[in-house]
């Protein structure tokens, strides 16, 4: 993988075994979906503004 060192992965495993880590894991998909929706909305808004100058 290369993004994380072995010690970092061990710390992540520890974190995801905590109550907060479990809560984050259960909400990550929803957070990602909301973030993508916000990004798409912003992109459409910027596209409309940019179109005025083309």
mmCIF entry with sequence, helices, sheets and N, C-alpha, C, O atoms, coordinates in Angstrom:
data_MODEL
# 
_entry.id   MODEL 
# 
_entity.id                         1 
_entity.type                       polymer 
_entity.pdbx_number_of_molecules   1 
# 
_entity_poly.entity_id                      1 
_entity_poly.type                           'polypeptide(L)' 
_entity_poly.nstd_linkage                   no 
_entity_poly.nstd_monomer                   no 
_entity_poly.pdbx_seq_one_letter_code       
;(UNK)(UNK)(UNK)(UNK)(UNK)(UNK)(UNK)(UNK)(UNK)(UNK)(UNK)(UNK)(UNK)(UNK)(UNK)(UNK)
(UNK)(UNK)(UNK)(UNK)(UNK)(UNK)(UNK)(UNK)(UNK)(UNK)(UNK)(UNK)(UNK)(UNK)(UNK)(UNK)
(UNK)(UNK)(UNK)(UNK)(UNK)(UNK)(UNK)(UNK)(UNK)(UNK)(UNK)(UNK)(UNK)(UNK)(UNK)(UNK)
(UNK)(UNK)(UNK)(UNK)(UNK)(UNK)
;
_entity_poly.pdbx_seq_one_letter_code_can   XXXXXXXXXXXXXXXXXXXXXXXXXXXXXXXXXXXXXXXXXXXXXXXXXXXXXX 
_entity_poly.pdbx_strand_id                 A 
# 
loop_
_entity_poly_seq.entity_id 
_entity_poly_seq.num 
_entity_poly_seq.mon_id 
_entity_poly_seq.hetero 
1 1  UNK n 
1 2  UNK n 
1 3  UNK n 
1 4  UNK n 
1 5  UNK n 
1 6  UNK n 
1 7  UNK n 
1 8  UNK n 
1 9  UNK n 
1 10 UNK n 
1 11 UNK n 
1 12 UNK n 
1 13 UNK n 
1 14 UNK n 
1 15 UNK n 
1 16 UNK n 
1 17 UNK n 
1 18 UNK n 
1 19 UNK n 
1 20 UNK n 
1 21 UNK n 
1 22 UNK n 
1 23 UNK n 
1 24 UNK n 
1 25 UNK n 
1 26 UNK n 
1 27 UNK n 
1 28 UNK n 
1 29 UNK n 
1 30 UNK n 
1 31 UNK n 
1 32 UNK n 
1 33 UNK n 
1 34 UNK n 
1 35 UNK n 
1 36 UNK n 
1 37 UNK n 
1 38 UNK n 
1 39 UNK n 
1 40 UNK n 
1 41 UNK n 
1 42 UNK n 
1 43 UNK n 
1 44 UNK n 
1 45 UNK n 
1 46 UNK n 
1 47 UNK n 
1 48 UNK n 
1 49 UNK n 
1 50 UNK n 
1 51 UNK n 
1 52 UNK n 
1 53 UNK n 
1 54 UNK n 
# 
_struct_asym.id          A 
_struct_asym.entity_id   1 
# 
loop_
_struct_conf.conf_type_id 
_struct_conf.id 
_struct_conf.pdbx_PDB_helix_id 
_struct_conf.beg_label_comp_id 
_struct_conf.beg_label_asym_id 
_struct_conf.beg_label_seq_id 
_struct_conf.pdbx_beg_PDB_ins_code 
_struct_conf.end_label_comp_id 
_struct_conf.end_label_asym_id 
_struct_conf.end_label_seq_id 
_struct_conf.pdbx_end_PDB_ins_code 
_struct_conf.beg_auth_comp_id 
_struct_conf.beg_auth_asym_id 
_struct_conf.beg_auth_seq_id 
_struct_conf.end_auth_comp_id 
_struct_conf.end_auth_asym_id 
_struct_conf.end_auth_seq_id 
_struct_conf.pdbx_PDB_helix_class 
_struct_conf.details 
_struct_conf.pdbx_PDB_helix_length 
HELX_P HELX_P1 AA1 UNK A 6  ? UNK A 16 ? UNK A 6  UNK A 16 1 ? 11 
HELX_P HELX_P2 AA2 UNK A 19 ? UNK A 51 ? UNK A 19 UNK A 51 1 ? 33 
# 
_struct_conf_type.id          HELX_P 
_struct_conf_type.criteria    ? 
_struct_conf_type.reference   ? 
# 
loop_
_atom_site.group_PDB 
_atom_site.id 
_atom_site.type_symbol 
_atom_site.label_atom_id 
_atom_site.label_alt_id 
_atom_site.label_comp_id 
_atom_site.label_asym_id 
_atom_site.label_entity_id 
_atom_site.label_seq_id 
_atom_site.pdbx_PDB_ins_code 
_atom_site.Cartn_x 
_atom_site.Cartn_y 
_atom_site.Cartn_z 
_atom_site.occupancy 
_atom_site.B_iso_or_equiv 
_atom_site.pdbx_formal_charge 
_atom_site.auth_seq_id 
_atom_site.auth_comp_id 
_atom_site.auth_asym_id 
_atom_site.auth_atom_id 
_atom_site.pdbx_PDB_model_num 
ATOM 1   N N  . UNK A 1 1  ? 0.844   -1.189 0.000   1.00 0.00 ? 1  UNK A N  1 
ATOM 2   C CA . UNK A 1 1  ? 0.000   0.000  0.000   1.00 0.00 ? 1  UNK A CA 1 
ATOM 3   C C  . UNK A 1 1  ? 0.880   1.240  0.000   1.00 0.00 ? 1  UNK A C  1 
ATOM 4   O O  . UNK A 1 1  ? 0.758   2.044  -0.924  1.00 0.00 ? 1  UNK A O  1 
ATOM 5   N N  . UNK A 1 2  ? 1.724   1.438  0.936   1.00 0.00 ? 2  UNK A N  1 
ATOM 6   C CA . UNK A 1 2  ? 2.653   2.549  0.895   1.00 0.00 ? 2  UNK A CA 1 
ATOM 7   C C  . UNK A 1 2  ? 2.166   3.862  1.468   1.00 0.00 ? 2  UNK A C  1 
ATOM 8   O O  . UNK A 1 2  ? 2.974   4.757  1.718   1.00 0.00 ? 2  UNK A O  1 
ATOM 9   N N  . UNK A 1 3  ? 0.885   4.003  1.680   1.00 0.00 ? 3  UNK A N  1 
ATOM 10  C CA . UNK A 1 3  ? 0.366   5.264  2.224   1.00 0.00 ? 3  UNK A CA 1 
ATOM 11  C C  . UNK A 1 3  ? 0.668   5.391  3.707   1.00 0.00 ? 3  UNK A C  1 
ATOM 12  O O  . UNK A 1 3  ? 0.852   6.498  4.214   1.00 0.00 ? 3  UNK A O  1 
ATOM 13  N N  . UNK A 1 4  ? 0.720   4.270  4.401   1.00 0.00 ? 4  UNK A N  1 
ATOM 14  C CA . UNK A 1 4  ? 0.936   4.259  5.839   1.00 0.00 ? 4  UNK A CA 1 
ATOM 15  C C  . UNK A 1 4  ? 2.047   3.276  6.176   1.00 0.00 ? 4  UNK A C  1 
ATOM 16  O O  . UNK A 1 4  ? 2.207   2.244  5.524   1.00 0.00 ? 4  UNK A O  1 
ATOM 17  N N  . UNK A 1 5  ? 2.803   3.614  7.197   1.00 0.00 ? 5  UNK A N  1 
ATOM 18  C CA . UNK A 1 5  ? 3.826   2.691  7.680   1.00 0.00 ? 5  UNK A CA 1 
ATOM 19  C C  . UNK A 1 5  ? 3.151   1.611  8.533   1.00 0.00 ? 5  UNK A C  1 
ATOM 20  O O  . UNK A 1 5  ? 1.995   1.754  8.931   1.00 0.00 ? 5  UNK A O  1 
ATOM 21  N N  . UNK A 1 6  ? 3.874   0.551  8.801   1.00 0.00 ? 6  UNK A N  1 
ATOM 22  C CA . UNK A 1 6  ? 3.330   -0.515 9.649   1.00 0.00 ? 6  UNK A CA 1 
ATOM 23  C C  . UNK A 1 6  ? 2.939   0.013  11.032  1.00 0.00 ? 6  UNK A C  1 
ATOM 24  O O  . UNK A 1 6  ? 1.863   -0.329 11.523  1.00 0.00 ? 6  UNK A O  1 
ATOM 25  N N  . UNK A 1 7  ? 3.778   0.836  11.681  1.00 0.00 ? 7  UNK A N  1 
ATOM 26  C CA . UNK A 1 7  ? 3.364   1.393  12.985  1.00 0.00 ? 7  UNK A CA 1 
ATOM 27  C C  . UNK A 1 7  ? 2.106   2.268  12.876  1.00 0.00 ? 7  UNK A C  1 
ATOM 28  O O  . UNK A 1 7  ? 1.264   2.255  13.775  1.00 0.00 ? 7  UNK A O  1 
ATOM 29  N N  . UNK A 1 8  ? 1.978   3.017  11.793  1.00 0.00 ? 8  UNK A N  1 
ATOM 30  C CA . UNK A 1 8  ? 0.774   3.842  11.614  1.00 0.00 ? 8  UNK A CA 1 
ATOM 31  C C  . UNK A 1 8  ? -0.457  2.960  11.447  1.00 0.00 ? 8  UNK A C  1 
ATOM 32  O O  . UNK A 1 8  ? -1.518  3.267  11.989  1.00 0.00 ? 8  UNK A O  1 
ATOM 33  N N  . UNK A 1 9  ? -0.324  1.885  10.713  1.00 0.00 ? 9  UNK A N  1 
ATOM 34  C CA . UNK A 1 9  ? -1.451  0.960  10.535  1.00 0.00 ? 9  UNK A CA 1 
ATOM 35  C C  . UNK A 1 9  ? -1.856  0.358  11.876  1.00 0.00 ? 9  UNK A C  1 
ATOM 36  O O  . UNK A 1 9  ? -3.044  0.207  12.160  1.00 0.00 ? 9  UNK A O  1 
ATOM 37  N N  . UNK A 1 10 ? -0.879  0.020  12.687  1.00 0.00 ? 10 UNK A N  1 
ATOM 38  C CA . UNK A 1 10 ? -1.181  -0.521 14.013  1.00 0.00 ? 10 UNK A CA 1 
ATOM 39  C C  . UNK A 1 10 ? -1.936  0.495  14.860  1.00 0.00 ? 10 UNK A C  1 
ATOM 40  O O  . UNK A 1 10 ? -2.855  0.132  15.595  1.00 0.00 ? 10 UNK A O  1 
ATOM 41  N N  . UNK A 1 11 ? -1.554  1.767  14.762  1.00 0.00 ? 11 UNK A N  1 
ATOM 42  C CA . UNK A 1 11 ? -2.260  2.821  15.504  1.00 0.00 ? 11 UNK A CA 1 
ATOM 43  C C  . UNK A 1 11 ? -3.675  3.013  14.964  1.00 0.00 ? 11 UNK A C  1 
ATOM 44  O O  . UNK A 1 11 ? -4.610  3.235  15.734  1.00 0.00 ? 11 UNK A O  1 
ATOM 45  N N  . UNK A 1 12 ? -3.833  2.929  13.648  1.00 0.00 ? 12 UNK A N  1 
ATOM 46  C CA . UNK A 1 12 ? -5.169  3.036  13.061  1.00 0.00 ? 12 UNK A CA 1 
ATOM 47  C C  . UNK A 1 12 ? -6.067  1.901  13.535  1.00 0.00 ? 12 UNK A C  1 
ATOM 48  O O  . UNK A 1 12 ? -7.235  2.121  13.858  1.00 0.00 ? 12 UNK A O  1 
ATOM 49  N N  . UNK A 1 13 ? -5.528  0.697  13.577  1.00 0.00 ? 13 UNK A N  1 
ATOM 50  C CA . UNK A 1 13 ? -6.302  -0.449 14.067  1.00 0.00 ? 13 UNK A CA 1 
ATOM 51  C C  . UNK A 1 13 ? -6.735  -0.205 15.507  1.00 0.00 ? 13 UNK A C  1 
ATOM 52  O O  . UNK A 1 13 ? -7.882  -0.476 15.865  1.00 0.00 ? 13 UNK A O  1 
ATOM 53  N N  . UNK A 1 14 ? -5.831  0.300  16.327  1.00 0.00 ? 14 UNK A N  1 
ATOM 54  C CA . UNK A 1 14 ? -6.182  0.617  17.716  1.00 0.00 ? 14 UNK A CA 1 
ATOM 55  C C  . UNK A 1 14 ? -7.316  1.635  17.755  1.00 0.00 ? 14 UNK A C  1 
ATOM 56  O O  . UNK A 1 14 ? -8.279  1.483  18.506  1.00 0.00 ? 14 UNK A O  1 
ATOM 57  N N  . UNK A 1 15 ? -7.183  2.684  16.925  1.00 0.00 ? 15 UNK A N  1 
ATOM 58  C CA . UNK A 1 15 ? -8.209  3.726  16.904  1.00 0.00 ? 15 UNK A CA 1 
ATOM 59  C C  . UNK A 1 15 ? -9.562  3.164  16.484  1.00 0.00 ? 15 UNK A C  1 
ATOM 60  O O  . UNK A 1 15 ? -10.575 3.435  17.127  1.00 0.00 ? 15 UNK A O  1 
ATOM 61  N N  . UNK A 1 16 ? -9.580  2.379  15.402  1.00 0.00 ? 16 UNK A N  1 
ATOM 62  C CA . UNK A 1 16 ? -10.852 1.861  14.904  1.00 0.00 ? 16 UNK A CA 1 
ATOM 63  C C  . UNK A 1 16 ? -11.465 0.822  15.833  1.00 0.00 ? 16 UNK A C  1 
ATOM 64  O O  . UNK A 1 16 ? -12.616 0.432  15.636  1.00 0.00 ? 16 UNK A O  1 
ATOM 65  N N  . UNK A 1 17 ? -10.743 0.374  16.820  1.00 0.00 ? 17 UNK A N  1 
ATOM 66  C CA . UNK A 1 17 ? -11.301 -0.510 17.841  1.00 0.00 ? 17 UNK A CA 1 
ATOM 67  C C  . UNK A 1 17 ? -11.853 0.258  19.036  1.00 0.00 ? 17 UNK A C  1 
ATOM 68  O O  . UNK A 1 17 ? -12.410 -0.344 19.953  1.00 0.00 ? 17 UNK A O  1 
ATOM 69  N N  . UNK A 1 18 ? -11.702 1.594  19.034  1.00 0.00 ? 18 UNK A N  1 
ATOM 70  C CA . UNK A 1 18 ? -12.281 2.418  20.101  1.00 0.00 ? 18 UNK A CA 1 
ATOM 71  C C  . UNK A 1 18 ? -13.719 2.759  19.739  1.00 0.00 ? 18 UNK A C  1 
ATOM 72  O O  . UNK A 1 18 ? -14.134 2.573  18.595  1.00 0.00 ? 18 UNK A O  1 
ATOM 73  N N  . UNK A 1 19 ? -14.476 3.257  20.706  1.00 0.00 ? 19 UNK A N  1 
ATOM 74  C CA . UNK A 1 19 ? -15.859 3.662  20.436  1.00 0.00 ? 19 UNK A CA 1 
ATOM 75  C C  . UNK A 1 19 ? -15.916 4.746  19.363  1.00 0.00 ? 19 UNK A C  1 
ATOM 76  O O  . UNK A 1 19 ? -16.753 4.692  18.462  1.00 0.00 ? 19 UNK A O  1 
ATOM 77  N N  . UNK A 1 20 ? -15.021 5.732  19.464  1.00 0.00 ? 20 UNK A N  1 
ATOM 78  C CA . UNK A 1 20 ? -15.009 6.809  18.474  1.00 0.00 ? 20 UNK A CA 1 
ATOM 79  C C  . UNK A 1 20 ? -14.630 6.279  17.093  1.00 0.00 ? 20 UNK A C  1 
ATOM 80  O O  . UNK A 1 20 ? -15.223 6.677  16.090  1.00 0.00 ? 20 UNK A O  1 
ATOM 81  N N  . UNK A 1 21 ? -13.660 5.398  17.039  1.00 0.00 ? 21 UNK A N  1 
ATOM 82  C CA . UNK A 1 21 ? -13.260 4.808  15.763  1.00 0.00 ? 21 UNK A CA 1 
ATOM 83  C C  . UNK A 1 21 ? -14.393 4.029  15.127  1.00 0.00 ? 21 UNK A C  1 
ATOM 84  O O  . UNK A 1 21 ? -14.593 4.099  13.914  1.00 0.00 ? 21 UNK A O  1 
ATOM 85  N N  . UNK A 1 22 ? -15.137 3.287  15.932  1.00 0.00 ? 22 UNK A N  1 
ATOM 86  C CA . UNK A 1 22 ? -16.285 2.527  15.426  1.00 0.00 ? 22 UNK A CA 1 
ATOM 87  C C  . UNK A 1 22 ? -17.373 3.473  14.925  1.00 0.00 ? 22 UNK A C  1 
ATOM 88  O O  . UNK A 1 22 ? -18.022 3.205  13.913  1.00 0.00 ? 22 UNK A O  1 
ATOM 89  N N  . UNK A 1 23 ? -17.565 4.575  15.638  1.00 0.00 ? 23 UNK A N  1 
ATOM 90  C CA . UNK A 1 23 ? -18.562 5.563  15.209  1.00 0.00 ? 23 UNK A CA 1 
ATOM 91  C C  . UNK A 1 23 ? -18.157 6.171  13.872  1.00 0.00 ? 23 UNK A C  1 
ATOM 92  O O  . UNK A 1 23 ? -18.984 6.303  12.969  1.00 0.00 ? 23 UNK A O  1 
ATOM 93  N N  . UNK A 1 24 ? -16.884 6.541  13.747  1.00 0.00 ? 24 UNK A N  1 
ATOM 94  C CA . UNK A 1 24 ? -16.394 7.106  12.493  1.00 0.00 ? 24 UNK A CA 1 
ATOM 95  C C  . UNK A 1 24 ? -16.561 6.112  11.353  1.00 0.00 ? 24 UNK A C  1 
ATOM 96  O O  . UNK A 1 24 ? -17.026 6.478  10.274  1.00 0.00 ? 24 UNK A O  1 
ATOM 97  N N  . UNK A 1 25 ? -16.189 4.865  11.581  1.00 0.00 ? 25 UNK A N  1 
ATOM 98  C CA . UNK A 1 25 ? -16.301 3.842  10.541  1.00 0.00 ? 25 UNK A CA 1 
ATOM 99  C C  . UNK A 1 25 ? -17.745 3.674  10.092  1.00 0.00 ? 25 UNK A C  1 
ATOM 100 O O  . UNK A 1 25 ? -18.006 3.466  8.907   1.00 0.00 ? 25 UNK A O  1 
ATOM 101 N N  . UNK A 1 26 ? -18.679 3.760  11.020  1.00 0.00 ? 26 UNK A N  1 
ATOM 102 C CA . UNK A 1 26 ? -20.089 3.572  10.674  1.00 0.00 ? 26 UNK A CA 1 
ATOM 103 C C  . UNK A 1 26 ? -20.656 4.758  9.903   1.00 0.00 ? 26 UNK A C  1 
ATOM 104 O O  . UNK A 1 26 ? -21.686 4.630  9.240   1.00 0.00 ? 26 UNK A O  1 
ATOM 105 N N  . UNK A 1 27 ? -19.998 5.905  9.983   1.00 0.00 ? 27 UNK A N  1 
ATOM 106 C CA . UNK A 1 27 ? -20.509 7.112  9.335   1.00 0.00 ? 27 UNK A CA 1 
ATOM 107 C C  . UNK A 1 27 ? -19.705 7.535  8.109   1.00 0.00 ? 27 UNK A C  1 
ATOM 108 O O  . UNK A 1 27 ? -20.090 8.485  7.429   1.00 0.00 ? 27 UNK A O  1 
ATOM 109 N N  . UNK A 1 28 ? -18.602 6.857  7.811   1.00 0.00 ? 28 UNK A N  1 
ATOM 110 C CA . UNK A 1 28 ? -17.723 7.291  6.722   1.00 0.00 ? 28 UNK A CA 1 
ATOM 111 C C  . UNK A 1 28 ? -18.418 7.315  5.366   1.00 0.00 ? 28 UNK A C  1 
ATOM 112 O O  . UNK A 1 28 ? -18.227 8.261  4.603   1.00 0.00 ? 28 UNK A O  1 
ATOM 113 N N  . UNK A 1 29 ? -19.212 6.312  5.049   1.00 0.00 ? 29 UNK A N  1 
ATOM 114 C CA . UNK A 1 29 ? -19.887 6.283  3.753   1.00 0.00 ? 29 UNK A CA 1 
ATOM 115 C C  . UNK A 1 29 ? -20.818 7.481  3.613   1.00 0.00 ? 29 UNK A C  1 
ATOM 116 O O  . UNK A 1 29 ? -20.821 8.155  2.582   1.00 0.00 ? 29 UNK A O  1 
ATOM 117 N N  . UNK A 1 30 ? -21.608 7.744  4.650   1.00 0.00 ? 30 UNK A N  1 
ATOM 118 C CA . UNK A 1 30 ? -22.529 8.882  4.612   1.00 0.00 ? 30 UNK A CA 1 
ATOM 119 C C  . UNK A 1 30 ? -21.777 10.196 4.492   1.00 0.00 ? 30 UNK A C  1 
ATOM 120 O O  . UNK A 1 30 ? -22.189 11.079 3.740   1.00 0.00 ? 30 UNK A O  1 
ATOM 121 N N  . UNK A 1 31 ? -20.679 10.336 5.223   1.00 0.00 ? 31 UNK A N  1 
ATOM 122 C CA . UNK A 1 31 ? -19.883 11.562 5.148   1.00 0.00 ? 31 UNK A CA 1 
ATOM 123 C C  . UNK A 1 31 ? -19.297 11.752 3.755   1.00 0.00 ? 31 UNK A C  1 
ATOM 124 O O  . UNK A 1 31 ? -19.283 12.866 3.233   1.00 0.00 ? 31 UNK A O  1 
ATOM 125 N N  . UNK A 1 32 ? -18.816 10.672 3.153   1.00 0.00 ? 32 UNK A N  1 
ATOM 126 C CA . UNK A 1 32 ? -18.249 10.754 1.806   1.00 0.00 ? 32 UNK A CA 1 
ATOM 127 C C  . UNK A 1 32 ? -19.324 11.137 0.795   1.00 0.00 ? 32 UNK A C  1 
ATOM 128 O O  . UNK A 1 32 ? -19.080 11.955 -0.091  1.00 0.00 ? 32 UNK A O  1 
ATOM 129 N N  . UNK A 1 33 ? -20.506 10.551 0.924   1.00 0.00 ? 33 UNK A N  1 
ATOM 130 C CA . UNK A 1 33 ? -21.603 10.875 0.009   1.00 0.00 ? 33 UNK A CA 1 
ATOM 131 C C  . UNK A 1 33 ? -22.024 12.330 0.147   1.00 0.00 ? 33 UNK A C  1 
ATOM 132 O O  . UNK A 1 33 ? -22.261 13.004 -0.855  1.00 0.00 ? 33 UNK A O  1 
ATOM 133 N N  . UNK A 1 34 ? -22.117 12.812 1.361   1.00 0.00 ? 34 UNK A N  1 
ATOM 134 C CA . UNK A 1 34 ? -22.482 14.217 1.576   1.00 0.00 ? 34 UNK A CA 1 
ATOM 135 C C  . UNK A 1 34 ? -21.413 15.146 1.011   1.00 0.00 ? 34 UNK A C  1 
ATOM 136 O O  . UNK A 1 34 ? -21.729 16.173 0.412   1.00 0.00 ? 34 UNK A O  1 
ATOM 137 N N  . UNK A 1 35 ? -20.153 14.783 1.203   1.00 0.00 ? 35 UNK A N  1 
ATOM 138 C CA . UNK A 1 35 ? -19.056 15.590 0.665   1.00 0.00 ? 35 UNK A CA 1 
ATOM 139 C C  . UNK A 1 35 ? -19.081 15.644 -0.851  1.00 0.00 ? 35 UNK A C  1 
ATOM 140 O O  . UNK A 1 35 ? -18.850 16.698 -1.443  1.00 0.00 ? 35 UNK A O  1 
ATOM 141 N N  . UNK A 1 36 ? -19.365 14.504 -1.487  1.00 0.00 ? 36 UNK A N  1 
ATOM 142 C CA . UNK A 1 36 ? -19.441 14.486 -2.952  1.00 0.00 ? 36 UNK A CA 1 
ATOM 143 C C  . UNK A 1 36 ? -20.608 15.333 -3.440  1.00 0.00 ? 36 UNK A C  1 
ATOM 144 O O  . UNK A 1 36 ? -20.477 16.057 -4.427  1.00 0.00 ? 36 UNK A O  1 
ATOM 145 N N  . UNK A 1 37 ? -21.739 15.251 -2.764  1.00 0.00 ? 37 UNK A N  1 
ATOM 146 C CA . UNK A 1 37 ? -22.899 16.050 -3.157  1.00 0.00 ? 37 UNK A CA 1 
ATOM 147 C C  . UNK A 1 37 ? -22.601 17.538 -3.029  1.00 0.00 ? 37 UNK A C  1 
ATOM 148 O O  . UNK A 1 37 ? -22.981 18.328 -3.893  1.00 0.00 ? 37 UNK A O  1 
ATOM 149 N N  . UNK A 1 38 ? -21.928 17.917 -1.961  1.00 0.00 ? 38 UNK A N  1 
ATOM 150 C CA . UNK A 1 38 ? -21.565 19.324 -1.781  1.00 0.00 ? 38 UNK A CA 1 
ATOM 151 C C  . UNK A 1 38 ? -20.601 19.773 -2.873  1.00 0.00 ? 38 UNK A C  1 
ATOM 152 O O  . UNK A 1 38 ? -20.730 20.878 -3.399  1.00 0.00 ? 38 UNK A O  1 
ATOM 153 N N  . UNK A 1 39 ? -19.641 18.926 -3.214  1.00 0.00 ? 39 UNK A N  1 
ATOM 154 C CA . UNK A 1 39 ? -18.683 19.243 -4.276  1.00 0.00 ? 39 UNK A CA 1 
ATOM 155 C C  . UNK A 1 39 ? -19.353 19.389 -5.626  1.00 0.00 ? 39 UNK A C  1 
ATOM 156 O O  . UNK A 1 39 ? -19.013 20.283 -6.400  1.00 0.00 ? 39 UNK A O  1 
ATOM 157 N N  . UNK A 1 40 ? -20.309 18.510 -5.914  1.00 0.00 ? 40 UNK A N  1 
ATOM 158 C CA . UNK A 1 40 ? -21.031 18.602 -7.180  1.00 0.00 ? 40 UNK A CA 1 
ATOM 159 C C  . UNK A 1 40 ? -21.845 19.887 -7.246  1.00 0.00 ? 40 UNK A C  1 
ATOM 160 O O  . UNK A 1 40 ? -21.872 20.560 -8.276  1.00 0.00 ? 40 UNK A O  1 
ATOM 161 N N  . UNK A 1 41 ? -22.500 20.220 -6.155  1.00 0.00 ? 41 UNK A N  1 
ATOM 162 C CA . UNK A 1 41 ? -23.296 21.441 -6.110  1.00 0.00 ? 41 UNK A CA 1 
ATOM 163 C C  . UNK A 1 41 ? -22.417 22.666 -6.336  1.00 0.00 ? 41 UNK A C  1 
ATOM 164 O O  . UNK A 1 41 ? -22.777 23.569 -7.091  1.00 0.00 ? 41 UNK A O  1 
ATOM 165 N N  . UNK A 1 42 ? -21.273 22.688 -5.681  1.00 0.00 ? 42 UNK A N  1 
ATOM 166 C CA . UNK A 1 42 ? -20.339 23.799 -5.840  1.00 0.00 ? 42 UNK A CA 1 
ATOM 167 C C  . UNK A 1 42 ? -19.830 23.850 -7.274  1.00 0.00 ? 42 UNK A C  1 
ATOM 168 O O  . UNK A 1 42 ? -19.710 24.931 -7.850  1.00 0.00 ? 42 UNK A O  1 
ATOM 169 N N  . UNK A 1 43 ? -19.530 22.695 -7.856  1.00 0.00 ? 43 UNK A N  1 
ATOM 170 C CA . UNK A 1 43 ? -19.038 22.643 -9.232  1.00 0.00 ? 43 UNK A CA 1 
ATOM 171 C C  . UNK A 1 43 ? -20.049 23.202 -10.217 1.00 0.00 ? 43 UNK A C  1 
ATOM 172 O O  . UNK A 1 43 ? -19.687 23.926 -11.144 1.00 0.00 ? 43 UNK A O  1 
ATOM 173 N N  . UNK A 1 44 ? -21.308 22.869 -10.018 1.00 0.00 ? 44 UNK A N  1 
ATOM 174 C CA . UNK A 1 44 ? -22.365 23.392 -10.890 1.00 0.00 ? 44 UNK A CA 1 
ATOM 175 C C  . UNK A 1 44 ? -22.458 24.906 -10.751 1.00 0.00 ? 44 UNK A C  1 
ATOM 176 O O  . UNK A 1 44 ? -22.619 25.615 -11.745 1.00 0.00 ? 44 UNK A O  1 
ATOM 177 N N  . UNK A 1 45 ? -22.358 25.397 -9.536  1.00 0.00 ? 45 UNK A N  1 
ATOM 178 C CA . UNK A 1 45 ? -22.405 26.841 -9.292  1.00 0.00 ? 45 UNK A CA 1 
ATOM 179 C C  . UNK A 1 45 ? -21.237 27.546 -9.977  1.00 0.00 ? 45 UNK A C  1 
ATOM 180 O O  . UNK A 1 45 ? -21.427 28.570 -10.633 1.00 0.00 ? 45 UNK A O  1 
ATOM 181 N N  . UNK A 1 46 ? -20.043 27.007 -9.830  1.00 0.00 ? 46 UNK A N  1 
ATOM 182 C CA . UNK A 1 46 ? -18.855 27.605 -10.442 1.00 0.00 ? 46 UNK A CA 1 
ATOM 183 C C  . UNK A 1 46 ? -18.948 27.542 -11.961 1.00 0.00 ? 46 UNK A C  1 
ATOM 184 O O  . UNK A 1 46 ? -18.547 28.478 -12.653 1.00 0.00 ? 46 UNK A O  1 
ATOM 185 N N  . UNK A 1 47 ? -19.477 26.441 -12.475 1.00 0.00 ? 47 UNK A N  1 
ATOM 186 C CA . UNK A 1 47 ? -19.636 26.301 -13.924 1.00 0.00 ? 47 UNK A CA 1 
ATOM 187 C C  . UNK A 1 47 ? -20.551 27.398 -14.469 1.00 0.00 ? 47 UNK A C  1 
ATOM 188 O O  . UNK A 1 47 ? -20.281 27.970 -15.524 1.00 0.00 ? 47 UNK A O  1 
ATOM 189 N N  . UNK A 1 48 ? -21.624 27.685 -13.752 1.00 0.00 ? 48 UNK A N  1 
ATOM 190 C CA . UNK A 1 48 ? -22.532 28.744 -14.176 1.00 0.00 ? 48 UNK A CA 1 
ATOM 191 C C  . UNK A 1 48 ? -21.862 30.106 -14.174 1.00 0.00 ? 48 UNK A C  1 
ATOM 192 O O  . UNK A 1 48 ? -22.074 30.906 -15.086 1.00 0.00 ? 48 UNK A O  1 
ATOM 193 N N  . UNK A 1 49 ? -21.066 30.372 -13.167 1.00 0.00 ? 49 UNK A N  1 
ATOM 194 C CA . UNK A 1 49 ? -20.341 31.644 -13.093 1.00 0.00 ? 49 UNK A CA 1 
ATOM 195 C C  . UNK A 1 49 ? -19.326 31.737 -14.221 1.00 0.00 ? 49 UNK A C  1 
ATOM 196 O O  . UNK A 1 49 ? -19.215 32.772 -14.878 1.00 0.00 ? 49 UNK A O  1 
ATOM 197 N N  . UNK A 1 50 ? -18.582 30.649 -14.447 1.00 0.00 ? 50 UNK A N  1 
ATOM 198 C CA . UNK A 1 50 ? -17.560 30.643 -15.498 1.00 0.00 ? 50 UNK A CA 1 
ATOM 199 C C  . UNK A 1 50 ? -18.182 30.811 -16.879 1.00 0.00 ? 50 UNK A C  1 
ATOM 200 O O  . UNK A 1 50 ? -17.586 31.433 -17.758 1.00 0.00 ? 50 UNK A O  1 
ATOM 201 N N  . UNK A 1 51 ? -19.371 30.262 -17.070 1.00 0.00 ? 51 UNK A N  1 
ATOM 202 C CA . UNK A 1 51 ? -20.035 30.356 -18.373 1.00 0.00 ? 51 UNK A CA 1 
ATOM 203 C C  . UNK A 1 51 ? -20.351 31.803 -18.732 1.00 0.00 ? 51 UNK A C  1 
ATOM 204 O O  . UNK A 1 51 ? -20.408 32.148 -19.913 1.00 0.00 ? 51 UNK A O  1 
ATOM 205 N N  . UNK A 1 52 ? -20.553 32.637 -17.746 1.00 0.00 ? 52 UNK A N  1 
ATOM 206 C CA . UNK A 1 52 ? -20.847 34.048 -18.002 1.00 0.00 ? 52 UNK A CA 1 
ATOM 207 C C  . UNK A 1 52 ? -19.660 34.767 -18.633 1.00 0.00 ? 52 UNK A C  1 
ATOM 208 O O  . UNK A 1 52 ? -19.832 35.793 -19.292 1.00 0.00 ? 52 UNK A O  1 
ATOM 209 N N  . UNK A 1 53 ? -18.452 34.230 -18.432 1.00 0.00 ? 53 UNK A N  1 
ATOM 210 C CA . UNK A 1 53 ? -17.243 34.890 -18.912 1.00 0.00 ? 53 UNK A CA 1 
ATOM 211 C C  . UNK A 1 53 ? -16.672 34.249 -20.169 1.00 0.00 ? 53 UNK A C  1 
ATOM 212 O O  . UNK A 1 53 ? -15.606 34.654 -20.634 1.00 0.00 ? 53 UNK A O  1 
ATOM 213 N N  . UNK A 1 54 ? -17.351 33.269 -20.722 1.00 0.00 ? 54 UNK A N  1 
ATOM 214 C CA . UNK A 1 54 ? -16.882 32.626 -21.960 1.00 0.00 ? 54 UNK A CA 1 
ATOM 215 C C  . UNK A 1 54 ? -17.603 33.166 -23.158 1.00 0.00 ? 54 UNK A C  1 
ATOM 216 O O  . UNK A 1 54 ? -17.338 32.741 -24.283 1.00 0.00 ? 54 UNK A O  1 
# 
